[in-house]
Amino acid sequence: MSPDALSVDEKFDDLVAQFAGMPGVVPPEASAGFGKSALRFEGKIFAMLVRGQLVLKLPKHRVDELVDAGEGVRFDANKGTPMKEWLVLGADSGQSWLELAHEALAFIRGA
């Protein structure tokens, strides 16, 4: 099955599997609340599934580039203020989830 034919949940499960076993990376936990569907590095979220969309923690300049290119929008955690370092990847984006998640992990590692 091609990646385009997968559901969002299946794509996220595949993404989680790619990071499984990496030192310091913790897969989503069976808990409730914010971040329940999140990949974490040493406790910090770098990628998560929210309302059926991939959300990534990236440097502000990278989020700006992707938003300006029409690849996504800034994440708003229902507080009315878009977050500068969080990107919601557009459903029609041609960007690789895996590549962006690696960028997000590298950003968190360096933070």
Backbone atoms as SQL, in Angstrom:
CREATE TABLE atoms (id INTEGER PRIMARY KEY, chain TEXT, resi INTEGER, resn TEXT, atom TEXT, x REAL, y REAL, z REAL);
INSERT INTO atoms VALUES
  (1, 'A', 1, 'MET', 'N', 0.850, -1.176, 0.000),
  (2, 'A', 1, 'MET', 'CA', 0.000, 0.000, 0.000),
  (3, 'A', 1, 'MET', 'C', 0.894, 1.237, 0.000),
  (4, 'A', 2, 'SER', 'N', 0.588, 2.223, -0.841),
  (5, 'A', 2, 'SER', 'CA', 1.396, 3.438, -0.904),
  (6, 'A', 2, 'SER', 'C', 1.108, 4.300, 0.316),
  (7, 'A', 3, 'PRO', 'N', 2.077, 5.172, 0.719),
  (8, 'A', 3, 'PRO', 'CA', 1.855, 6.040, 1.882),
  (9, 'A', 3, 'PRO', 'C', 0.624, 6.927, 1.718),
  (10, 'A', 4, 'ASP', 'N', 0.297, 7.304, 0.456),
  (11, 'A', 4, 'ASP', 'CA', -0.854, 8.167, 0.221),
  (12, 'A', 4, 'ASP', 'C', -2.167, 7.451, 0.515),
  (13, 'A', 5, 'ALA', 'N', -2.180, 6.121, 0.414),
  (14, 'A', 5, 'ALA', 'CA', -3.399, 5.344, 0.620),
  (15, 'A', 5, 'ALA', 'C', -3.671, 5.069, 2.096),
  (16, 'A', 6, 'LEU', 'N', -2.717, 5.359, 2.960),
  (17, 'A', 6, 'LEU', 'CA', -2.879, 5.098, 4.391),
  (18, 'A', 6, 'LEU', 'C', -3.740, 6.172, 5.041),
  (19, 'A', 7, 'SER', 'N', -4.463, 5.774, 6.083),
  (20, 'A', 7, 'SER', 'CA', -5.196, 6.763, 6.875),
  (21, 'A', 7, 'SER', 'C', -4.187, 7.571, 7.690),
  (22, 'A', 8, 'VAL', 'N', -4.651, 8.677, 8.239),
  (23, 'A', 8, 'VAL', 'CA', -3.784, 9.519, 9.070),
  (24, 'A', 8, 'VAL', 'C', -3.271, 8.721, 10.264),
  (25, 'A', 9, 'ASP', 'N', -4.141, 7.941, 10.891),
  (26, 'A', 9, 'ASP', 'CA', -3.725, 7.141, 12.044),
  (27, 'A', 9, 'ASP', 'C', -2.659, 6.120, 11.645),
  (28, 'A', 10, 'GLU', 'N', -2.836, 5.495, 10.476),
  (29, 'A', 10, 'GLU', 'CA', -1.853, 4.520, 10.000),
  (30, 'A', 10, 'GLU', 'C', -0.521, 5.196, 9.685),
  (31, 'A', 11, 'LYS', 'N', -0.585, 6.379, 9.083),
  (32, 'A', 11, 'LYS', 'CA', 0.651, 7.115, 8.791),
  (33, 'A', 11, 'LYS', 'C', 1.380, 7.466, 10.093),
  (34, 'A', 12, 'PHE', 'N', 0.609, 7.863, 11.117),
  (35, 'A', 12, 'PHE', 'CA', 1.238, 8.209, 12.391),
  (36, 'A', 12, 'PHE', 'C', 1.805, 6.964, 13.063),
  (37, 'A', 13, 'ASP', 'N', 1.088, 5.853, 12.995),
  (38, 'A', 13, 'ASP', 'CA', 1.604, 4.597, 13.546),
  (39, 'A', 13, 'ASP', 'C', 2.913, 4.205, 12.867),
  (40, 'A', 14, 'ASP', 'N', 2.985, 4.375, 11.555),
  (41, 'A', 14, 'ASP', 'CA', 4.228, 4.091, 10.819),
  (42, 'A', 14, 'ASP', 'C', 5.350, 5.020, 11.288),
  (43, 'A', 15, 'LEU', 'N', 5.003, 6.283, 11.506),
  (44, 'A', 15, 'LEU', 'CA', 5.993, 7.246, 11.979),
  (45, 'A', 15, 'LEU', 'C', 6.516, 6.840, 13.356),
  (46, 'A', 16, 'VAL', 'N', 5.609, 6.468, 14.245),
  (47, 'A', 16, 'VAL', 'CA', 5.986, 6.027, 15.590),
  (48, 'A', 16, 'VAL', 'C', 6.920, 4.820, 15.492),
  (49, 'A', 17, 'ALA', 'N', 6.603, 3.884, 14.612),
  (50, 'A', 17, 'ALA', 'CA', 7.428, 2.686, 14.445),
  (51, 'A', 17, 'ALA', 'C', 8.849, 3.040, 13.986),
  (52, 'A', 18, 'GLN', 'N', 8.982, 4.077, 13.180),
  (53, 'A', 18, 'GLN', 'CA', 10.306, 4.495, 12.703),
  (54, 'A', 18, 'GLN', 'C', 11.188, 4.998, 13.852),
  (55, 'A', 19, 'PHE', 'N', 10.567, 5.563, 14.875),
  (56, 'A', 19, 'PHE', 'CA', 11.323, 6.131, 15.998),
  (57, 'A', 19, 'PHE', 'C', 11.421, 5.169, 17.184),
  (58, 'A', 20, 'ALA', 'N', 10.686, 4.075, 17.133),
  (59, 'A', 20, 'ALA', 'CA', 10.689, 3.102, 18.228),
  (60, 'A', 20, 'ALA', 'C', 12.103, 2.592, 18.470),
  (61, 'A', 21, 'GLY', 'N', 12.488, 2.564, 19.718),
  (62, 'A', 21, 'GLY', 'CA', 13.801, 2.034, 20.074),
  (63, 'A', 21, 'GLY', 'C', 14.941, 3.033, 19.995),
  (64, 'A', 22, 'MET', 'N', 14.693, 4.236, 19.483),
  (65, 'A', 22, 'MET', 'CA', 15.759, 5.247, 19.446),
  (66, 'A', 22, 'MET', 'C', 16.033, 5.703, 20.880),
  (67, 'A', 23, 'PRO', 'N', 17.298, 5.841, 21.242),
  (68, 'A', 23, 'PRO', 'CA', 17.623, 6.282, 22.599),
  (69, 'A', 23, 'PRO', 'C', 16.953, 7.611, 22.948),
  (70, 'A', 24, 'GLY', 'N', 16.270, 7.631, 24.085),
  (71, 'A', 24, 'GLY', 'CA', 15.630, 8.841, 24.574),
  (72, 'A', 24, 'GLY', 'C', 14.247, 9.108, 24.017),
  (73, 'A', 25, 'VAL', 'N', 13.836, 8.371, 22.974),
  (74, 'A', 25, 'VAL', 'CA', 12.524, 8.591, 22.363),
  (75, 'A', 25, 'VAL', 'C', 11.491, 7.693, 23.035),
  (76, 'A', 26, 'VAL', 'N', 10.371, 8.315, 23.409),
  (77, 'A', 26, 'VAL', 'CA', 9.278, 7.596, 24.054),
  (78, 'A', 26, 'VAL', 'C', 8.059, 7.696, 23.146),
  (79, 'A', 27, 'PRO', 'N', 7.453, 6.546, 22.823),
  (80, 'A', 27, 'PRO', 'CA', 6.262, 6.562, 21.963),
  (81, 'A', 27, 'PRO', 'C', 5.048, 7.083, 22.717),
  (82, 'A', 28, 'PRO', 'N', 3.956, 7.331, 21.985),
  (83, 'A', 28, 'PRO', 'CA', 2.719, 7.771, 22.645),
  (84, 'A', 28, 'PRO', 'C', 2.312, 6.807, 23.752),
  (85, 'A', 29, 'GLU', 'N', 1.744, 7.376, 24.808),
  (86, 'A', 29, 'GLU', 'CA', 1.331, 6.587, 25.962),
  (87, 'A', 29, 'GLU', 'C', -0.181, 6.439, 25.970),
  (88, 'A', 30, 'ALA', 'N', -0.653, 5.418, 26.612),
  (89, 'A', 30, 'ALA', 'CA', -2.094, 5.182, 26.731),
  (90, 'A', 30, 'ALA', 'C', -2.632, 5.998, 27.891),
  (91, 'A', 31, 'SER', 'N', -2.603, 7.319, 27.718),
  (92, 'A', 31, 'SER', 'CA', -3.118, 8.195, 28.759),
  (93, 'A', 31, 'SER', 'C', -4.069, 9.202, 28.127),
  (94, 'A', 32, 'ALA', 'N', -4.739, 9.938, 28.938),
  (95, 'A', 32, 'ALA', 'CA', -5.675, 10.943, 28.436),
  (96, 'A', 32, 'ALA', 'C', -5.011, 12.314, 28.468),
  (97, 'A', 33, 'GLY', 'N', -5.608, 13.252, 27.764),
  (98, 'A', 33, 'GLY', 'CA', -5.153, 14.628, 27.829),
  (99, 'A', 33, 'GLY', 'C', -4.175, 14.999, 26.731),
  (100, 'A', 34, 'PHE', 'N', -3.676, 16.230, 26.840),
  (101, 'A', 34, 'PHE', 'CA', -2.768, 16.779, 25.843),
  (102, 'A', 34, 'PHE', 'C', -1.515, 15.924, 25.730),
  (103, 'A', 35, 'GLY', 'N', -1.112, 15.635, 24.519),
  (104, 'A', 35, 'GLY', 'CA', 0.110, 14.881, 24.289),
  (105, 'A', 35, 'GLY', 'C', -0.046, 13.380, 24.366),
  (106, 'A', 36, 'LYS', 'N', -1.289, 12.888, 24.473),
  (107, 'A', 36, 'LYS', 'CA', -1.467, 11.443, 24.578),
  (108, 'A', 36, 'LYS', 'C', -1.038, 10.731, 23.308),
  (109, 'A', 37, 'SER', 'N', -1.080, 11.420, 22.177),
  (110, 'A', 37, 'SER', 'CA', -0.635, 10.854, 20.902),
  (111, 'A', 37, 'SER', 'C', 0.639, 11.557, 20.457),
  (112, 'A', 38, 'ALA', 'N', 1.647, 11.533, 21.322),
  (113, 'A', 38, 'ALA', 'CA', 2.867, 12.287, 21.053),
  (114, 'A', 38, 'ALA', 'C', 4.123, 11.431, 21.121),
  (115, 'A', 39, 'LEU', 'N', 5.047, 11.749, 20.239),
  (116, 'A', 39, 'LEU', 'CA', 6.409, 11.222, 20.323),
  (117, 'A', 39, 'LEU', 'C', 7.208, 12.218, 21.153),
  (118, 'A', 40, 'ARG', 'N', 7.951, 11.698, 22.115),
  (119, 'A', 40, 'ARG', 'CA', 8.725, 12.568, 23.011),
  (120, 'A', 40, 'ARG', 'C', 10.194, 12.170, 23.003),
  (121, 'A', 41, 'PHE', 'N', 11.031, 13.169, 23.236),
  (122, 'A', 41, 'PHE', 'CA', 12.450, 12.934, 23.456),
  (123, 'A', 41, 'PHE', 'C', 12.775, 13.525, 24.812),
  (124, 'A', 42, 'GLU', 'N', 13.196, 12.648, 25.728),
  (125, 'A', 42, 'GLU', 'CA', 13.510, 13.063, 27.099),
  (126, 'A', 42, 'GLU', 'C', 12.412, 13.955, 27.672),
  (127, 'A', 43, 'GLY', 'N', 11.160, 13.528, 27.469),
  (128, 'A', 43, 'GLY', 'CA', 10.013, 14.213, 28.038),
  (129, 'A', 43, 'GLY', 'C', 9.455, 15.353, 27.214),
  (130, 'A', 44, 'LYS', 'N', 10.142, 15.764, 26.147),
  (131, 'A', 44, 'LYS', 'CA', 9.680, 16.887, 25.335),
  (132, 'A', 44, 'LYS', 'C', 9.024, 16.368, 24.057),
  (133, 'A', 45, 'ILE', 'N', 7.843, 16.879, 23.768),
  (134, 'A', 45, 'ILE', 'CA', 7.119, 16.474, 22.565),
  (135, 'A', 45, 'ILE', 'C', 7.796, 17.066, 21.336),
  (136, 'A', 46, 'PHE', 'N', 7.986, 16.210, 20.312),
  (137, 'A', 46, 'PHE', 'CA', 8.504, 16.728, 19.038),
  (138, 'A', 46, 'PHE', 'C', 7.565, 16.448, 17.867),
  (139, 'A', 47, 'ALA', 'N', 6.661, 15.495, 18.011),
  (140, 'A', 47, 'ALA', 'CA', 5.659, 15.214, 16.982),
  (141, 'A', 47, 'ALA', 'C', 4.439, 14.606, 17.659),
  (142, 'A', 48, 'MET', 'N', 3.250, 15.018, 17.205),
  (143, 'A', 48, 'MET', 'CA', 2.030, 14.472, 17.802),
  (144, 'A', 48, 'MET', 'C', 0.890, 14.525, 16.796),
  (145, 'A', 49, 'LEU', 'N', -0.078, 13.708, 17.046),
  (146, 'A', 49, 'LEU', 'CA', -1.281, 13.677, 16.234),
  (147, 'A', 49, 'LEU', 'C', -2.372, 14.387, 17.028),
  (148, 'A', 50, 'VAL', 'N', -2.898, 15.473, 16.458),
  (149, 'A', 50, 'VAL', 'CA', -3.929, 16.263, 17.130),
  (150, 'A', 50, 'VAL', 'C', -5.074, 16.489, 16.148),
  (151, 'A', 51, 'ARG', 'N', -6.262, 16.090, 16.556),
  (152, 'A', 51, 'ARG', 'CA', -7.447, 16.262, 15.707),
  (153, 'A', 51, 'ARG', 'C', -7.201, 15.753, 14.281),
  (154, 'A', 52, 'GLY', 'N', -6.534, 14.610, 14.189),
  (155, 'A', 52, 'GLY', 'CA', -6.301, 13.985, 12.896),
  (156, 'A', 52, 'GLY', 'C', -5.257, 14.662, 12.021),
  (157, 'A', 53, 'GLN', 'N', -4.383, 15.478, 12.643),
  (158, 'A', 53, 'GLN', 'CA', -3.346, 16.174, 11.886),
  (159, 'A', 53, 'GLN', 'C', -1.998, 16.017, 12.583),
  (160, 'A', 54, 'LEU', 'N', -0.935, 15.970, 11.778),
  (161, 'A', 54, 'LEU', 'CA', 0.409, 15.887, 12.342),
  (162, 'A', 54, 'LEU', 'C', 0.865, 17.267, 12.766),
  (163, 'A', 55, 'VAL', 'N', 1.329, 17.356, 14.020),
  (164, 'A', 55, 'VAL', 'CA', 1.830, 18.603, 14.582),
  (165, 'A', 55, 'VAL', 'C', 3.283, 18.368, 14.972),
  (166, 'A', 56, 'LEU', 'N', 4.164, 19.307, 14.572),
  (167, 'A', 56, 'LEU', 'CA', 5.603, 19.147, 14.785),
  (168, 'A', 56, 'LEU', 'C', 6.208, 20.372, 15.450),
  (169, 'A', 57, 'LYS', 'N', 7.184, 20.147, 16.313),
  (170, 'A', 57, 'LYS', 'CA', 7.938, 21.225, 16.965),
  (171, 'A', 57, 'LYS', 'C', 9.179, 21.493, 16.111),
  (172, 'A', 58, 'LEU', 'N', 9.235, 22.669, 15.504),
  (173, 'A', 58, 'LEU', 'CA', 10.334, 23.046, 14.613),
  (174, 'A', 58, 'LEU', 'C', 10.785, 24.463, 14.940),
  (175, 'A', 59, 'PRO', 'N', 11.994, 24.822, 14.513),
  (176, 'A', 59, 'PRO', 'CA', 12.430, 26.207, 14.735),
  (177, 'A', 59, 'PRO', 'C', 11.472, 27.190, 14.059),
  (178, 'A', 60, 'LYS', 'N', 11.308, 28.357, 14.663),
  (179, 'A', 60, 'LYS', 'CA', 10.378, 29.362, 14.135),
  (180, 'A', 60, 'LYS', 'C', 10.631, 29.651, 12.666),
  (181, 'A', 61, 'HIS', 'N', 11.898, 29.799, 12.273),
  (182, 'A', 61, 'HIS', 'CA', 12.192, 30.124, 10.871),
  (183, 'A', 61, 'HIS', 'C', 11.739, 29.011, 9.931),
  (184, 'A', 62, 'ARG', 'N', 11.816, 27.772, 10.377),
  (185, 'A', 62, 'ARG', 'CA', 11.378, 26.635, 9.547),
  (186, 'A', 62, 'ARG', 'C', 9.854, 26.611, 9.460),
  (187, 'A', 63, 'VAL', 'N', 9.178, 26.881, 10.572),
  (188, 'A', 63, 'VAL', 'CA', 7.717, 26.964, 10.553),
  (189, 'A', 63, 'VAL', 'C', 7.294, 28.087, 9.611),
  (190, 'A', 64, 'ASP', 'N', 7.970, 29.240, 9.707),
  (191, 'A', 64, 'ASP', 'CA', 7.667, 30.362, 8.813),
  (192, 'A', 64, 'ASP', 'C', 7.801, 29.945, 7.347),
  (193, 'A', 65, 'GLU', 'N', 8.896, 29.248, 7.005),
  (194, 'A', 65, 'GLU', 'CA', 9.120, 28.795, 5.623),
  (195, 'A', 65, 'GLU', 'C', 7.984, 27.902, 5.145),
  (196, 'A', 66, 'LEU', 'N', 7.622, 26.926, 5.966),
  (197, 'A', 66, 'LEU', 'CA', 6.590, 25.962, 5.575),
  (198, 'A', 66, 'LEU', 'C', 5.209, 26.612, 5.475),
  (199, 'A', 67, 'VAL', 'N', 4.906, 27.519, 6.381),
  (200, 'A', 67, 'VAL', 'CA', 3.626, 28.233, 6.335),
  (201, 'A', 67, 'VAL', 'C', 3.585, 29.115, 5.087),
  (202, 'A', 68, 'ASP', 'N', 4.679, 29.852, 4.837),
  (203, 'A', 68, 'ASP', 'CA', 4.742, 30.727, 3.667),
  (204, 'A', 68, 'ASP', 'C', 4.620, 29.947, 2.362),
  (205, 'A', 69, 'ALA', 'N', 5.098, 28.700, 2.361),
  (206, 'A', 69, 'ALA', 'CA', 5.022, 27.847, 1.171),
  (207, 'A', 69, 'ALA', 'C', 3.661, 27.152, 1.047),
  (208, 'A', 70, 'GLY', 'N', 2.777, 27.384, 2.013),
  (209, 'A', 70, 'GLY', 'CA', 1.455, 26.778, 1.968),
  (210, 'A', 70, 'GLY', 'C', 1.428, 25.316, 2.379),
  (211, 'A', 71, 'GLU', 'N', 2.463, 24.870, 3.090),
  (212, 'A', 71, 'GLU', 'CA', 2.550, 23.465, 3.496),
  (213, 'A', 71, 'GLU', 'C', 1.834, 23.169, 4.808),
  (214, 'A', 72, 'GLY', 'N', 1.431, 24.204, 5.520),
  (215, 'A', 72, 'GLY', 'CA', 0.751, 23.996, 6.790),
  (216, 'A', 72, 'GLY', 'C', 0.438, 25.320, 7.448),
  (217, 'A', 73, 'VAL', 'N', 0.002, 25.241, 8.702),
  (218, 'A', 73, 'VAL', 'CA', -0.325, 26.429, 9.488),
  (219, 'A', 73, 'VAL', 'C', 0.290, 26.282, 10.874),
  (220, 'A', 74, 'ARG', 'N', 0.396, 27.410, 11.562),
  (221, 'A', 74, 'ARG', 'CA', 0.881, 27.365, 12.938),
  (222, 'A', 74, 'ARG', 'C', -0.165, 26.684, 13.822),
  (223, 'A', 75, 'PHE', 'N', 0.307, 25.908, 14.775),
  (224, 'A', 75, 'PHE', 'CA', -0.572, 25.187, 15.685),
  (225, 'A', 75, 'PHE', 'C', -1.146, 26.134, 16.723),
  (226, 'A', 76, 'ASP', 'N', -2.429, 25.987, 16.970),
  (227, 'A', 76, 'ASP', 'CA', -3.124, 26.726, 18.014),
  (228, 'A', 76, 'ASP', 'C', -3.738, 25.677, 18.938),
  (229, 'A', 77, 'ALA', 'N', -3.312, 25.643, 20.166),
  (230, 'A', 77, 'ALA', 'CA', -3.788, 24.650, 21.137),
  (231, 'A', 77, 'ALA', 'C', -5.113, 25.080, 21.768),
  (232, 'A', 78, 'ASN', 'N', -5.992, 25.644, 20.929),
  (233, 'A', 78, 'ASN', 'CA', -7.306, 26.126, 21.365),
  (234, 'A', 78, 'ASN', 'C', -7.210, 27.225, 22.416),
  (235, 'A', 79, 'LYS', 'N', -6.141, 28.007, 22.345),
  (236, 'A', 79, 'LYS', 'CA', -5.982, 29.117, 23.279),
  (237, 'A', 79, 'LYS', 'C', -6.087, 30.455, 22.551),
  (238, 'A', 80, 'GLY', 'N', -6.299, 30.395, 21.222),
  (239, 'A', 80, 'GLY', 'CA', -6.477, 31.614, 20.450),
  (240, 'A', 80, 'GLY', 'C', -5.205, 32.247, 19.926),
  (241, 'A', 81, 'THR', 'N', -4.053, 31.683, 20.275),
  (242, 'A', 81, 'THR', 'CA', -2.788, 32.249, 19.833),
  (243, 'A', 81, 'THR', 'C', -1.967, 31.174, 19.133),
  (244, 'A', 82, 'PRO', 'N', -1.720, 31.355, 17.823),
  (245, 'A', 82, 'PRO', 'CA', -0.874, 30.383, 17.116),
  (246, 'A', 82, 'PRO', 'C', 0.524, 30.336, 17.734),
  (247, 'A', 83, 'MET', 'N', 1.069, 29.151, 17.839),
  (248, 'A', 83, 'MET', 'CA', 2.378, 28.955, 18.468),
  (249, 'A', 83, 'MET', 'C', 3.472, 29.056, 17.404),
  (250, 'A', 84, 'LYS', 'N', 4.508, 29.820, 17.687),
  (251, 'A', 84, 'LYS', 'CA', 5.549, 30.144, 16.712),
  (252, 'A', 84, 'LYS', 'C', 6.410, 28.959, 16.300),
  (253, 'A', 85, 'GLU', 'N', 6.590, 27.990, 17.183),
  (254, 'A', 85, 'GLU', 'CA', 7.487, 26.861, 16.890),
  (255, 'A', 85, 'GLU', 'C', 6.740, 25.553, 16.680),
  (256, 'A', 86, 'TRP', 'N', 5.460, 25.630, 16.388),
  (257, 'A', 86, 'TRP', 'CA', 4.668, 24.422, 16.165),
  (258, 'A', 86, 'TRP', 'C', 3.940, 24.528, 14.842),
  (259, 'A', 87, 'LEU', 'N', 4.062, 23.491, 14.021),
  (260, 'A', 87, 'LEU', 'CA', 3.453, 23.448, 12.696),
  (261, 'A', 87, 'LEU', 'C', 2.424, 22.335, 12.617),
  (262, 'A', 88, 'VAL', 'N', 1.258, 22.652, 12.067),
  (263, 'A', 88, 'VAL', 'CA', 0.278, 21.638, 11.693),
  (264, 'A', 88, 'VAL', 'C', 0.507, 21.410, 10.207),
  (265, 'A', 89, 'LEU', 'N', 0.930, 20.221, 9.867),
  (266, 'A', 89, 'LEU', 'CA', 1.207, 19.914, 8.471),
  (267, 'A', 89, 'LEU', 'C', -0.110, 19.811, 7.713),
  (268, 'A', 90, 'GLY', 'N', -0.192, 20.489, 6.594),
  (269, 'A', 90, 'GLY', 'CA', -1.407, 20.472, 5.794),
  (270, 'A', 90, 'GLY', 'C', -1.699, 19.082, 5.244),
  (271, 'A', 91, 'ALA', 'N', -2.989, 18.752, 5.153),
  (272, 'A', 91, 'ALA', 'CA', -3.396, 17.444, 4.639),
  (273, 'A', 91, 'ALA', 'C', -2.945, 17.248, 3.200),
  (274, 'A', 92, 'ASP', 'N', -2.818, 18.339, 2.459),
  (275, 'A', 92, 'ASP', 'CA', -2.416, 18.257, 1.053),
  (276, 'A', 92, 'ASP', 'C', -0.922, 18.511, 0.861),
  (277, 'A', 93, 'SER', 'N', -0.193, 18.593, 1.941),
  (278, 'A', 93, 'SER', 'CA', 1.245, 18.853, 1.862),
  (279, 'A', 93, 'SER', 'C', 1.981, 17.670, 1.236),
  (280, 'A', 94, 'GLY', 'N', 2.961, 17.986, 0.430),
  (281, 'A', 94, 'GLY', 'CA', 3.805, 16.955, -0.159),
  (282, 'A', 94, 'GLY', 'C', 5.027, 16.656, 0.692),
  (283, 'A', 95, 'GLN', 'N', 5.134, 17.304, 1.841),
  (284, 'A', 95, 'GLN', 'CA', 6.276, 17.120, 2.726),
  (285, 'A', 95, 'GLN', 'C', 6.251, 15.725, 3.345),
  (286, 'A', 96, 'SER', 'N', 7.431, 15.158, 3.533),
  (287, 'A', 96, 'SER', 'CA', 7.569, 13.848, 4.164),
  (288, 'A', 96, 'SER', 'C', 7.387, 13.967, 5.674),
  (289, 'A', 97, 'TRP', 'N', 6.448, 13.185, 6.210),
  (290, 'A', 97, 'TRP', 'CA', 6.261, 13.172, 7.659),
  (291, 'A', 97, 'TRP', 'C', 7.546, 12.730, 8.346),
  (292, 'A', 98, 'LEU', 'N', 8.189, 11.722, 7.810),
  (293, 'A', 98, 'LEU', 'CA', 9.386, 11.180, 8.437),
  (294, 'A', 98, 'LEU', 'C', 10.514, 12.206, 8.455),
  (295, 'A', 99, 'GLU', 'N', 10.748, 12.875, 7.341),
  (296, 'A', 99, 'GLU', 'CA', 11.818, 13.871, 7.292),
  (297, 'A', 99, 'GLU', 'C', 11.554, 15.018, 8.253),
  (298, 'A', 100, 'LEU', 'N', 10.318, 15.511, 8.273),
  (299, 'A', 100, 'LEU', 'CA', 9.992, 16.604, 9.188),
  (300, 'A', 100, 'LEU', 'C', 10.072, 16.160, 10.650),
  (301, 'A', 101, 'ALA', 'N', 9.684, 14.932, 10.937),
  (302, 'A', 101, 'ALA', 'CA', 9.787, 14.432, 12.308),
  (303, 'A', 101, 'ALA', 'C', 11.247, 14.317, 12.729),
  (304, 'A', 102, 'HIS', 'N', 12.123, 13.935, 11.813),
  (305, 'A', 102, 'HIS', 'CA', 13.559, 13.914, 12.121),
  (306, 'A', 102, 'HIS', 'C', 14.075, 15.328, 12.373),
  (307, 'A', 103, 'GLU', 'N', 13.601, 16.304, 11.595),
  (308, 'A', 103, 'GLU', 'CA', 13.976, 17.701, 11.831),
  (309, 'A', 103, 'GLU', 'C', 13.507, 18.135, 13.219),
  (310, 'A', 104, 'ALA', 'N', 12.281, 17.750, 13.558),
  (311, 'A', 104, 'ALA', 'CA', 11.732, 18.111, 14.862),
  (312, 'A', 104, 'ALA', 'C', 12.541, 17.482, 16.003),
  (313, 'A', 105, 'LEU', 'N', 12.910, 16.222, 15.846),
  (314, 'A', 105, 'LEU', 'CA', 13.723, 15.550, 16.868),
  (315, 'A', 105, 'LEU', 'C', 15.071, 16.235, 17.009),
  (316, 'A', 106, 'ALA', 'N', 15.701, 16.565, 15.890),
  (317, 'A', 106, 'ALA', 'CA', 16.998, 17.248, 15.935),
  (318, 'A', 106, 'ALA', 'C', 16.864, 18.606, 16.639),
  (319, 'A', 107, 'PHE', 'N', 15.776, 19.304, 16.388),
  (320, 'A', 107, 'PHE', 'CA', 15.534, 20.600, 17.033),
  (321, 'A', 107, 'PHE', 'C', 15.388, 20.433, 18.536),
  (322, 'A', 108, 'ILE', 'N', 14.595, 19.451, 18.956),
  (323, 'A', 108, 'ILE', 'CA', 14.384, 19.205, 20.399),
  (324, 'A', 108, 'ILE', 'C', 15.702, 18.785, 21.062),
  (325, 'A', 109, 'ARG', 'N', 16.466, 17.948, 20.387),
  (326, 'A', 109, 'ARG', 'CA', 17.747, 17.507, 20.955),
  (327, 'A', 109, 'ARG', 'C', 18.685, 18.681, 21.205),
  (328, 'A', 110, 'GLY', 'N', 18.630, 19.671, 20.293),
  (329, 'A', 110, 'GLY', 'CA', 19.516, 20.827, 20.423),
  (330, 'A', 110, 'GLY', 'C', 18.990, 21.913, 21.334),
  (331, 'A', 111, 'ALA', 'N', 17.720, 21.780, 21.757),
  (332, 'A', 111, 'ALA', 'CA', 17.095, 22.837, 22.573),
  (333, 'A', 111, 'ALA', 'C', 17.578, 22.762, 24.014);
